[in-house]
Amino acid sequence: MSSEVPADADMVSDDELTELLADTEGTTPEEIERGAAELEIAPPGEATAVDVGE
């Protein structure tokens, strides 16, 4: 029997993450969801790559 921890052992669901964030911020999960919806994050495939190197 292996003593290794599965890679997904520390993963949480989206709902659990929302609840943790709401608890940390002192707000409700609904407010976290509304704020996330307002961010309008583009999918990685549609993102613009920029070079910030020196």
Secondary structure by P-SEA (a helix, b strand, c coil): cccccccccccccaaaaaaaaaaaacccaaaaaaaaaaccccccccbbbbbccc
